Amino acid sequence: MDERRTPVAGVSVVTAAAVCLIAYSYLVGLWLDRHGHSSDLVLVVRNWVNRPTGVGEDFGFLGVALLLMVAGFTISGAARAAGTGRLPFATRLARRGLPALVLAAAVGALLLAVGAEPLVDPAITTPVGAVALFALLLLVLLPLHHRFPGLAVFVQLEVVCLLVLAGGWATSTGEHDALRVIGLTAALVPLATLGQIAWLFRTELLFRWHALVLGLLCLALLVLAERVFPESAAFWRPLAAGYALLLFLIALPRGASIAATRVVRWLDSRALPLFVSIPVVGYAVLGVQHLVVTPALAIPISLTCTCLAAELLHRCRKRLA
């Protein structure tokens, strides 16, 4: 069978793990901190895992980095399957992603209108923007991507570097907030590009040393972004990105037995609905409950509501697509 057109078991496992890490970060670690609660389990994990290893933010960025690599891997396969035609590629991406994002935005707006508290931090919106920017760059460079994929990736990284530097300049001057937001968004694009490089190497469209050089350039851009945007320096994101890359590369050729399990298949097929339901529905449900029930009961209820919302969103997306 053609590996370029068939699912990769390791990617499914990584996707499922990433969604679980994000759910833990936002619905357990972040929510408890922001609402004045504490948990012995969370403190133990922070003191014995997060801080010693340098993986901050309660695994949130690690999960986001893994999802971005999966997005880069998957979108690269879709780009190759679409040929050199930009319209089929753009249509396919829009049909797969836009319905979930539009429905999630509508639900979030409705919850805000009734006084609920969905999570709309840049930690959620910036990765979505990074995937959109990555897809846009790939769309623009699609013919080059088919003829000279290594050169196309290099051009993408050059554009990302310019956007990050422009965002840093906007930060230093205190002006042009839109340019600063674009720079922060571009700072995450190298994570998706690492997934793209993995796909190109796996399908033998890149030589080993080409993939190595381009991967190192991606990591260098992550370090540059940390220097350009001081607010992210405390989280050691390049280190977390390095962990994510190692996990992604280790899992990529493995995981067939795990990927076949029902839970992993469900999490993998509903990754995007879950990613948007966690901050929109799950976080808001926690906010409604926290004055009535204890976190030990509120968190399982919130997770249940998140899964139900993701399932409904997944089915709506399939109908709209």
C-alpha positions as CSV (number, residue, x, y, z in Angstrom):
1,M,0.0,0.0,0.0
2,D,1.1,3.6,-0.7
3,E,2.3,5.0,2.6
4,R,1.7,8.5,1.4
5,R,-2.1,7.9,1.3
6,T,-2.6,5.5,4.3
7,P,-2.8,6.6,7.9
8,V,0.3,6.2,10.1
9,A,-0.4,4.4,13.4
10,G,2.2,6.4,15.3
11,V,0.6,9.7,14.3
12,S,-2.7,8.5,15.7
13,V,-1.1,7.6,19.0
14,V,0.7,11.0,19.2
15,T,-2.6,12.8,18.4
16,A,-4.4,11.0,21.2
17,A,-1.7,11.7,23.7
18,A,-1.5,15.4,22.8
19,V,-5.2,15.9,23.3
20,C,-5.0,14.2,26.7
21,L,-2.1,16.5,27.7
22,I,-4.0,19.6,26.6
23,A,-7.1,18.5,28.5
24,Y,-5.0,18.0,31.7
25,S,-3.2,21.3,31.3
26,Y,-6.3,23.5,30.8
27,L,-9.0,21.7,32.7
28,V,-6.9,20.7,35.7
29,G,-3.6,22.6,36.1
30,L,-4.6,26.0,34.6
31,W,-8.2,26.1,35.9
32,L,-7.2,25.1,39.5
33,D,-4.6,27.8,39.6
34,R,-6.8,30.6,38.3
35,H,-9.7,29.8,40.7
36,G,-7.6,29.4,43.9
37,H,-7.7,25.6,44.2
38,S,-4.9,23.3,44.8
39,S,-4.3,19.6,44.2
40,D,-1.7,17.4,45.7
41,L,-1.5,15.4,42.5
42,V,-0.9,18.5,40.4
43,L,1.8,19.7,42.8
44,V,3.6,16.4,42.8
45,V,3.6,16.2,39.0
46,R,4.9,19.8,38.8
47,N,7.6,19.3,41.4
48,W,8.8,15.9,40.1
49,V,8.2,16.1,36.4
50,N,7.5,19.5,34.9
51,R,10.1,21.5,36.7
52,P,13.0,19.0,36.7
53,T,12.6,18.3,33.0
54,G,11.8,21.9,32.0
55,V,8.4,21.0,30.5
56,G,6.4,23.9,31.9
57,E,2.7,24.9,31.7
58,D,1.4,21.5,33.0
59,F,2.3,19.8,29.6
60,G,0.1,22.2,27.7
61,F,2.8,23.4,25.3
62,L,4.1,19.9,24.9
63,G,0.6,18.8,23.8
64,V,0.2,21.8,21.5
65,A,3.7,21.1,20.0
66,L,2.7,17.5,19.3
67,L,-0.6,18.5,17.7
68,L,1.2,21.1,15.5
69,M,3.7,18.4,14.3
70,V,0.7,16.1,13.5
71,A,-0.9,19.0,11.6
72,G,2.2,19.6,9.6
73,F,2.5,15.9,8.8
74,T,-1.1,15.5,7.8
75,I,-1.4,18.7,5.8
76,S,1.8,17.8,3.9
77,G,0.2,14.5,2.8
78,A,-2.9,16.3,1.8
79,A,-0.9,18.8,-0.3
80,R,0.9,16.0,-2.1
81,A,-2.4,14.2,-2.8
82,A,-4.0,17.4,-4.2
83,G,-1.3,17.7,-6.9
84,T,-0.3,21.2,-8.1
85,G,-3.8,22.6,-8.0
86,R,-4.2,25.1,-5.3
87,L,-8.0,25.1,-5.3
88,P,-8.5,21.4,-4.5
89,F,-6.0,21.7,-1.7
90,A,-7.6,24.8,-0.2
91,T,-11.1,23.3,-0.6
92,R,-10.1,20.2,1.2
93,L,-8.5,22.0,4.1
94,A,-11.4,24.4,4.4
95,R,-13.9,21.5,4.5
96,R,-11.9,19.6,7.2
97,G,-11.1,22.5,9.5
98,L,-13.5,25.5,9.0
99,P,-16.8,23.9,10.2
100,A,-15.3,22.9,13.6
101,L,-13.7,26.3,14.1
102,V,-16.8,28.3,13.1
103,L,-19.1,26.2,15.3
104,A,-16.7,26.4,18.2
105,A,-16.5,30.2,17.8
106,A,-20.3,30.4,17.7
107,V,-20.7,28.3,20.9
108,G,-18.0,30.4,22.6
109,A,-19.8,33.7,21.7
110,L,-23.0,32.3,23.0
111,L,-21.5,31.2,26.3
112,L,-19.9,34.6,26.7
113,A,-23.3,36.3,26.1
114,V,-24.9,34.3,28.9
115,G,-22.1,35.1,31.4
116,A,-20.0,31.9,31.1
117,E,-16.2,31.8,31.1
118,P,-14.8,30.0,28.0
119,L,-11.0,30.1,27.7
120,V,-10.0,32.4,24.8
121,D,-6.3,33.0,25.7
122,P,-3.6,33.2,23.1
123,A,-2.5,29.8,24.3
124,I,-5.5,28.5,22.3
125,T,-5.9,31.0,19.5
126,T,-2.2,31.2,18.5
127,P,-1.8,27.5,17.6
128,V,-4.9,27.7,15.4
129,G,-3.4,30.7,13.7
130,A,-0.1,28.9,13.3
131,V,-1.7,26.0,11.5
132,A,-3.6,28.5,9.3
133,L,-0.4,30.3,8.5
134,F,1.5,27.1,7.8
135,A,-1.3,26.0,5.4
136,L,-1.3,29.3,3.7
137,L,2.5,29.2,3.1
138,L,2.2,25.7,1.8
139,L,-0.7,26.7,-0.5
140,V,1.3,29.6,-2.0
141,L,4.4,27.4,-2.5
142,L,2.5,24.4,-3.7
143,P,4.1,24.1,-7.1
144,L,7.6,24.5,-5.6
145,H,6.7,22.0,-2.9
146,H,6.0,19.4,-5.6
147,R,9.1,20.1,-7.7
148,F,11.7,20.9,-5.0
149,P,10.2,20.1,-1.5
150,G,13.4,20.9,0.4
151,L,13.7,24.3,-1.2
152,A,10.0,25.0,-0.5
153,V,10.5,24.2,3.2
154,F,13.6,26.5,3.3
155,V,11.6,29.4,1.7
156,Q,8.8,28.8,4.3
157,L,11.3,29.1,7.1
158,E,12.7,32.3,5.6
159,V,9.3,33.9,5.6
160,V,8.6,32.7,9.1
161,C,11.9,34.2,10.3
162,L,11.0,37.6,8.7
163,L,7.6,37.5,10.4
164,V,9.1,36.7,13.8
165,L,11.6,39.5,13.5
166,A,8.9,41.9,12.4
167,G,6.8,40.8,15.5
168,G,9.8,41.4,17.7
169,W,10.3,44.8,16.3
170,A,6.7,45.6,16.9
171,T,7.1,44.4,20.5
172,S,10.2,46.5,21.2
173,T,8.5,49.7,19.8
174,G,5.2,49.1,21.6
175,E,3.3,49.7,18.3
176,H,1.6,47.7,15.6
177,D,-0.1,45.1,17.8
178,A,-1.4,43.3,14.7
179,L,2.2,42.7,13.5
180,R,3.2,41.5,17.0
181,V,0.3,39.0,17.0
182,I,1.4,37.7,13.5
183,G,5.0,37.3,14.8
184,L,3.8,35.3,17.8
185,T,1.7,33.1,15.6
186,A,4.6,32.6,13.1
187,A,6.8,31.6,16.1
188,L,4.9,28.3,16.3
189,V,4.9,27.5,12.6
190,P,8.3,25.7,12.8
191,L,6.6,23.1,14.9
192,A,4.2,22.3,12.1
193,T,7.2,22.5,9.7
194,L,9.0,19.7,11.7
195,G,6.0,17.5,11.0
196,Q,6.2,18.4,7.3
197,I,9.9,17.5,7.2
198,A,9.1,14.2,8.9
199,W,6.5,13.4,6.3
200,L,8.8,14.4,3.4
201,F,11.6,12.2,4.8
202,R,9.3,9.3,5.5
203,T,8.1,9.3,1.9
204,E,11.6,9.6,0.6
205,L,11.2,13.1,-0.8
206,L,14.0,14.5,1.3
207,F,17.5,13.2,1.8
208,R,18.6,12.5,5.4
209,W,21.0,15.4,5.6
210,H,18.5,17.8,4.1
211,A,15.9,16.8,6.7
212,L,18.5,17.2,9.4
213,V,19.6,20.7,8.3
214,L,16.0,21.9,7.9
215,G,15.0,20.4,11.3
216,L,17.9,22.3,13.0
217,L,16.7,25.5,11.3
218,C,13.2,24.9,12.8
219,L,14.7,24.5,16.2
220,A,16.9,27.6,15.7
221,L,13.8,29.6,14.8
222,L,12.1,28.5,18.1
223,V,15.1,29.7,20.0
224,L,15.1,33.0,18.1
225,A,11.4,33.5,18.9
226,E,12.1,33.0,22.6
227,R,14.8,35.7,22.5
228,V,12.5,38.1,20.4
229,F,9.5,37.6,22.7
230,P,10.7,37.8,26.3
231,E,7.3,36.9,27.7
232,S,7.8,33.3,26.5
233,A,11.3,32.9,27.8
234,A,10.2,31.7,31.2
235,F,8.5,28.6,29.7
236,W,11.5,27.1,28.0
237,R,9.5,26.3,24.9
238,P,12.4,25.3,22.7
239,L,13.2,22.6,25.3
240,A,9.6,21.4,25.3
241,A,9.6,21.5,21.5
242,G,12.7,19.2,21.6
243,Y,10.9,16.7,23.8
244,A,7.9,16.8,21.5
245,L,10.1,16.2,18.4
246,L,11.8,13.2,20.1
247,L,8.4,11.7,21.1
248,F,7.0,12.3,17.6
249,L,9.9,10.7,15.9
250,I,10.0,7.7,18.3
251,A,6.2,7.1,18.0
252,L,6.1,7.6,14.2
253,P,7.2,4.1,13.1
254,R,5.5,2.4,16.0
255,G,2.1,2.1,17.8
256,A,0.1,-0.1,15.6
257,S,-1.3,-2.1,18.4
258,I,-2.2,1.0,20.5
259,A,-3.6,2.9,17.5
260,A,-6.1,0.0,17.0
261,T,-7.7,0.5,20.3
262,R,-11.1,2.2,20.4
263,V,-10.1,5.0,22.7
264,V,-7.1,6.0,20.6
265,R,-9.2,5.8,17.4
266,W,-11.9,8.0,19.0
267,L,-9.4,10.6,20.3
268,D,-7.5,10.7,16.9
269,S,-10.6,11.1,14.8
270,R,-12.0,13.9,17.0
271,A,-8.7,15.7,17.7
272,L,-9.8,19.1,16.3
273,P,-13.3,19.0,17.9
274,L,-11.7,18.1,21.2
275,F,-9.0,20.8,20.9
276,V,-11.7,23.5,20.5
277,S,-14.2,22.0,23.0
278,I,-11.7,21.8,25.8
279,P,-11.4,25.6,26.2
280,V,-14.8,26.5,24.9
281,V,-17.1,24.0,26.6
282,G,-15.0,22.2,29.3
283,Y,-13.5,25.3,30.8
284,A,-16.8,27.1,30.8
285,V,-18.6,24.2,32.5
286,L,-15.9,24.2,35.2
287,G,-16.6,27.9,35.8
288,V,-20.3,27.3,36.2
289,Q,-19.7,24.5,38.7
290,H,-16.9,25.8,40.9
291,L,-19.1,27.6,43.4
292,V,-21.5,24.6,43.8
293,V,-19.4,21.4,43.7
294,T,-15.8,20.4,44.6
295,P,-13.1,20.2,41.8
296,A,-13.0,16.4,42.3
297,L,-16.5,16.2,41.0
298,A,-16.5,19.3,38.7
299,I,-13.5,18.1,36.6
300,P,-15.1,14.7,35.6
301,I,-18.3,16.4,34.8
302,S,-16.5,19.0,32.7
303,L,-14.6,16.2,30.8
304,T,-17.8,14.4,30.1
305,C,-19.4,17.6,28.7
306,T,-16.2,18.2,26.6
307,C,-16.4,14.7,25.1
308,L,-20.1,15.1,24.3
309,A,-19.5,18.5,22.7
310,A,-16.6,17.1,20.7
311,E,-18.7,14.2,19.5
312,L,-21.6,16.5,18.5
313,L,-19.1,18.8,16.7
314,H,-17.5,15.9,14.9
315,R,-20.9,14.8,13.6
316,C,-21.9,18.3,12.6
317,R,-18.6,18.7,10.8
318,K,-19.1,15.4,8.9
319,R,-22.5,16.6,7.7
320,L,-21.3,20.0,6.7
321,A,-18.3,18.5,4.9
